[in-house]
């Protein structure tokens, strides 16, 4: 009982500590590919620390939603962090929800961010909110389908069980449906973390931004929470990708050595995924908003295909 | 023997990747990326043949695999790129059906071909994945021929159909006699050359390779 509480605490601390680092690493790798020197990998920590020291400037027209939204989004994302396996597959809170809960917690966070973007009544906020919802309407079904393809294979929607069983299967888990679902999920991860073909995280050019436009009205401490929430969400999406599709090396039971190894393996996995993301970001240009359905329907079709091929291979 | 080969994990992976490359062709709007995806597809097909050759040890299939690699994944894409460069065609492909609907139709075609293959019921789970993949390749190739306006894409569509037939043949028979395969390769190569010349002629006469324009009467 106590060990489980400690593990949960530890997981939250790890997530909070690693999330800005991941952001910084991706930025650094991107800078490397663009032959720049780039900011230090710890820059996101400095940014958040700086923002936390500043006061917020709030428009006098906003309602309580504007104040509540960052907190609710952040809490929703962190709650998802209690369910997503990061370094130990047997999550203490796995009884509380499965992958559907994670998807809806992300949706809750997104919903409140979009509401807050409308609340201040600025034109950019509304534009960002509507775009975010437009993208989300295509991301969420694809996300569900692609994880369901793996869940079908394993026979459970519980994330802890999925990663346990897949890691127990070893290399024999690599199958057509696994591969197709992985490709589909990778495209979704690009959209979900707001990376380049979908959204540009580095831009402040008003007409192209999605996430940045939504949080344009925030400043100071609230902005720090919003930014940290986005980074945590990115880390969680990456660890979903890592621990559902290739969970090998994750600790299946409580034990100091196991967990230490699992943590190192996890770090390597997300750095590799981050490098992949950075390569995608450097080699593609931002797409026109109305071409995004094409990309996302590729992902939707791949996850659909993955389920179909599961049925074909298993001779359903 | 066939069960062992086509039920194996590596084979299924290759076949899944072939399906992915087919969807890459369906999902891209650039001629070059379509041709590149076709090259990848043919390369994967050659790998499938290579795996069959490894597990059966027949020298014929090795030759077929190497020929597939040389002709379909190197020579034919090269001819395509040569044609695209020579007639200075616009890089974007024109469509009758948009990208998202065509992807969805592609998915439906995969399901339909699976049910068709299952209803044949001749071979049960022997190579049903490979067979339904080959059937879907044929139908998606046909769909690409119907839904794309550029003559080059119609050429590509027929080659995808041919790839599907190749996959079906190799999964059903474990490699056809070398003589038959050689004949098919020769046919494909000559077909591509003739179609290429035809596209040059179409371009010379109509100053476009948009097949939509072929319907217009010219006095």
Interface residues (C-beta under 8 A of the other chain):
Chain A: X172 X174 X175 X176 X177 X179 X180 X183 X293 X294 X297 X298 X300 X301 X302 X304 X305 X308 X309 X311 X312 X313 X315
Chain B: X9 X12 X13 X15 X16 X17 X19 X20 X23 X27 X29 X99 X100 X103 X104 X106 X107 X110 X111 X114 X124 X125 X128 X129 X132
